[in-house]
Amino acid sequence: MPLNIVHDKDGLPRIILTEPTGSSAEVLLYGGQVVSWKNERREELLFMSSKSFWKPPKAIRGGIPVCFPQFGNLGLLEQHGFARNRFWSLDEDASPLPPANNQSTVDLILKSTEEDIKAWPRGFELRLRISISPGKLTLIPRVRNVDNKAFSFMFALRNYLSVSDISEVRVEGLETLDYFDYLMNKERFTEQADAITFDGEIDRVYLSTPTKIAIIDHEKKRTFELRKDGMPDSVVWNPWDKKAKALPDMGVDGYKTMLCVDSAAIENPIVLKPFEEWRGRQELSTVSSSYCSGQLDPRRVLHGFH
């Protein structure tokens, strides 16, 4: 299927992915970033701030930014690394997919430049395959070491999910796990709640998380299912009102309709020997909440409501 590439009002090239049931995704070459994912009813599933900067070299607030080779602020590199602030290319050498009439895919690549090597002296190739199929958005990142010495990196797919009202949302699948609390100097705690609910700022990295996490939006009666592989950590972030006011690209009320639940490798950076390759996978899908909550709600299971 030929790729549909258009230039938006800011002049940034974007790729439109569509599939027969009517869902779609939009991907920018700037940052290799998914900036829209709509279901077959044309409802937007990702949050995009109305105050986002769409001018390089600023990162774009919303969608699914790619954080590489670091997460957070470390050393000389810009926050969350440089991959989200670079122009990627179409990967002409990507291995072809078996033909599927209900899937639409684009393959992108980012290679180390002289500018990157000054700040982070490693030779790498970062590839990202983005596919949509009915009800599902799949991202497959790969990092290859093309250097003659080993290196390590952190990685995250930051998923800005669109929710009706953050105070009506719960996250299941992270209970009983340890996390680093970035609001408490990265101190380590253990999650005590049955499910995570939101009544204030949260910025945590949950460790050794399961391959499946559910984000339940009661008001929309919609549940996001996040499935991941190769990225053992999960970041949960919402800036709440005070921090949102301090973020010029968030908008005062933006925090109310967004939640980040990320797939990440942060606690133990990934180490690659020369010419080794790491591969991750993330699938986002949506299901009707009544079904998913019943499957995952431990109290219902305990009381025999199947």
C-alpha atoms as one frame of an Amber mdcrd trajectory, in Angstrom:
protein
   0.000   0.000   0.000   1.607   3.340  -1.033   2.215   5.698   1.863   0.020
   8.784   2.117   2.410  11.644   3.022   1.024  15.157   3.472   2.505  18.418
   4.797   0.582  20.063   7.606   0.119  23.803   8.160   3.461  23.942   9.983
   5.210  22.365   7.015   5.977  19.142   8.885   5.632  16.009   6.739   3.179
  13.526   8.221   2.174  10.025   7.176  -1.498   9.039   7.318  -2.205   5.356
   8.053  -5.739   4.067   7.452  -7.413   0.654   7.530 -10.741  -0.562   6.114
 -12.875  -0.317   9.274 -12.133   3.424   9.431  -9.518   3.824  12.143  -6.462
   5.932  11.361  -3.117   7.131  12.689  -0.911  10.084  11.827   2.874   9.924
  12.185   5.344  12.795  11.911   8.811  12.292  10.464   9.807  14.891  13.082
  10.462  12.777  16.163   9.074   9.618  14.546   6.055  10.622  16.625   2.499
   9.298  16.421   0.350  12.442  16.857  -3.121  10.970  16.228  -4.880   7.626
  16.570  -8.603   7.547  15.886 -10.963   4.598  16.214 -13.491   3.557  13.577
 -15.947   6.145  14.993 -13.306   8.847  14.360 -12.841   9.453  18.098  -9.348
  10.636  18.989  -7.672   8.233  21.425  -4.427  10.150  22.039  -4.088  13.455
  23.881  -2.504  16.363  22.018  -2.076  19.627  23.892  -3.712  22.636  22.234
  -0.594  24.580  23.297   1.944  22.160  21.755   4.903  23.672  19.912   5.003
  22.377  16.332   8.263  24.064  15.446  11.579  22.177  15.579  13.686  21.982
  17.703  10.908  21.899  20.336   9.466  18.543  21.371   5.734  18.136  20.666
   3.533  17.700  23.749   1.191  14.790  23.123   0.747  11.667  21.018   3.538
   9.104  21.502   7.012  10.673  21.706  10.052   8.356  21.534  12.465   8.862
  24.461  16.014   7.750  23.502  18.809   7.354  24.573  17.756   8.521  28.015
  14.668   9.183  30.104  14.634  12.299  32.265  17.457  14.820  32.681  20.921
  13.277  32.745  24.243  14.802  31.793  24.626  16.823  28.594  21.703  15.397
  26.655  18.382  17.179  26.337  15.519  15.928  28.515  14.285  12.470  27.423
  17.073  12.287  24.818  17.240  13.637  21.276  15.200  11.126  19.214  11.959
  13.118  19.680  13.676  16.292  18.377  15.207  14.896  15.179  13.855  14.349
  11.687  13.577  10.633  10.956  13.603   9.034   7.486  11.460   6.403   5.850
  13.288   3.080   6.228  13.640   1.873   2.655  15.478  -1.293   3.744  12.800
  -2.534   6.152  11.923  -6.188   5.754   8.545  -6.388   3.987   5.484  -7.477
   5.932   3.360 -10.368   4.720   0.411  -8.790   2.878  -2.500  -8.052   5.214
  -5.552  -6.236   3.920  -6.604  -4.896   7.317  -3.247  -3.438   8.401  -1.382
  -0.270   7.458   2.306   0.153   8.334   5.164   2.630   8.085   8.843   1.939
   8.862  11.023   4.811  10.096  14.725   5.057  10.892  16.975   7.450  12.802
  20.755   7.118  12.443  23.426   8.807  14.548  24.629  12.094  13.064  27.858
  13.998  13.715  25.846  16.384  15.884  24.466  13.524  18.016  27.873  11.890
  18.323  29.320  15.074  19.853  26.780  14.819  22.708  26.504  11.014  22.808
  29.492   9.331  21.112  27.813   6.078  20.004  27.013   4.743  16.550  23.393
   3.544  16.405  20.432   2.876  14.152  16.993   3.333  15.755  14.119   1.840
  13.781  10.409   2.130  14.480   7.630   0.173  12.790   4.168   1.696  13.343
   1.093  -0.325  12.327  -2.625   0.079  12.737  -5.200  -2.665  12.432  -8.844
  -2.645  13.592  -8.857  -1.391  17.205  -5.082  -1.631  17.638  -1.965   0.531
  17.317   1.360  -1.350  17.359   4.846   0.144  17.714   7.968  -1.997  17.312
  11.196  -0.132  18.176  14.627  -1.611  17.427  18.064  -0.264  18.317  21.197
  -1.602  16.601  24.730  -0.904  17.818  26.791  -0.071  14.703  29.773   0.965
  16.837  32.887  -1.063  17.595  32.303  -0.850  21.349  29.391  -1.688  23.636
  26.972   0.995  24.817  23.892   1.251  27.025  20.728   3.335  26.720  17.319
   3.947  28.236  14.169   3.874  26.153  10.517   4.857  26.559   7.399   5.213
  24.461   5.510   8.026  26.212   1.799   7.338  25.649  -0.345  10.442  26.096
  -3.786   8.826  26.371  -6.953  10.880  25.934  -9.325  10.450  28.900 -12.668
  12.037  29.763 -11.702  13.190  33.270  -8.497  12.143  35.041 -10.312  11.866
  38.395 -12.581   9.164  36.870  -9.704   6.962  35.619  -8.081   3.927  37.226
  -5.049   1.891  36.225  -4.983  -1.838  36.968  -2.020  -4.186  36.726   0.557
  -2.227  38.779  -0.721  -3.079  42.267   1.850  -4.531  44.760   4.774  -3.414
  42.548   7.757  -1.277  43.534   8.134   2.169  42.006  10.493   5.150  42.041
   8.631   8.310  43.028  10.085  11.210  41.029   8.224  13.674  43.290  10.179
  12.274  46.259  13.738  12.295  44.875  13.236   8.926  43.153  12.745   7.193
  46.495  11.553   3.590  46.170   8.084   2.602  47.442   5.683  -0.330  47.057
   2.222   0.274  45.581  -0.403  -0.458  48.255  -3.608   0.401  46.379  -5.833
  -2.111  44.538  -5.700   0.185  41.527  -4.103   3.557  40.843  -6.555   6.485
  40.919  -5.761  10.176  40.561  -6.370  13.175  42.822  -3.061  15.037  42.438
   0.256  15.133  40.605   1.880  11.756  39.930   5.297  10.941  38.432   6.366
   7.353  39.048   8.417   4.650  37.358   6.912   1.234  38.193   9.427  -1.615
  38.028   9.211  -5.134  36.556   5.661  -4.503  35.366   3.439  -7.113  33.686
   3.072  -7.382  29.937  -0.537  -6.144  30.195  -1.840  -2.997  31.924  -5.419
  -1.656  31.788  -6.339   2.043  31.880 -10.080   2.220  32.654 -11.997   5.391
  31.782 -15.304   5.072  33.643 -16.984   8.066  32.045 -16.228   6.996  28.472
 -16.870   3.324  29.375 -13.639   2.642  27.512 -10.533   0.771  28.549  -7.106
   1.053  27.000  -5.154  -2.180  27.098  -1.400  -1.666  26.983   0.619  -4.766
  26.104   4.382  -4.558  25.932   7.497  -6.637  25.527  11.185  -5.791  26.029
  10.296  -2.719  28.136   9.966  -3.923  31.738   9.153  -0.568  33.372   6.028
   1.615  33.197   5.908   5.349  33.835   2.665   6.887  35.148   2.535  10.686
  34.849   0.021  13.499  35.199   1.234  17.019  36.089  -2.037  18.166  37.775
  -2.988  21.835  37.958   0.031  23.568  39.508   2.676  21.849  37.349   0.456
  22.172  34.240   0.414  25.962  34.711   4.221  25.942  34.750   4.410  23.993
  31.443   3.976  26.525  28.623   2.959  23.812  26.136   0.394  22.007  28.320
  -2.509  24.448  28.667  -4.092  25.194  32.041  -6.756  22.456  31.892  -4.907
  19.987  29.656  -4.033  17.751  32.601  -7.732  16.912  33.141  -8.071  14.992
  29.864  -4.708  13.219  29.651  -2.754  10.458  31.331   0.669   9.121  30.403
   1.222   5.399  30.927   4.520   4.569  29.228   6.374   1.456  28.142   9.974
   1.888  29.234  13.392   0.467  30.063  14.749   2.827  32.726  15.883   1.049
  35.910  18.250  -1.295  34.044  19.519   0.384  30.844  19.776  -1.908  27.821
  23.344  -2.934  26.960  24.270  -3.743  23.367  27.561  -5.239  22.227  28.881
  -4.183  18.802  26.362  -5.029  16.060  23.820  -6.418  18.543  20.183  -5.341
  18.255  17.477  -4.775  20.875  13.815  -5.040  19.977  10.736  -3.956  21.919
   7.026  -4.113  21.177   3.989  -2.184  22.327   0.339  -2.747  21.439  -2.386
  -0.297  22.415  -5.977  -1.413  21.985  -9.367  -0.369  23.313 -12.158  -2.543
  24.672 -15.488  -1.908  26.344 -14.846  -1.179  30.038 -17.481  -3.407  31.550
 -15.721  -6.435  30.070 -12.191  -5.436  30.972 -12.897  -4.205  34.469 -14.673
  -7.452  35.288 -11.696  -9.425  34.057  -9.159  -7.433  36.048 -10.993  -6.218
  39.148  -9.598  -8.416  41.969 -12.599  -7.771  44.246 -15.016  -9.053  41.625
 -12.920 -12.154  41.155 -12.782 -12.720  44.935 -16.554 -12.400  45.236 -17.223
 -14.763  42.383 -18.606 -12.260  39.857 -17.299 -13.812  36.646
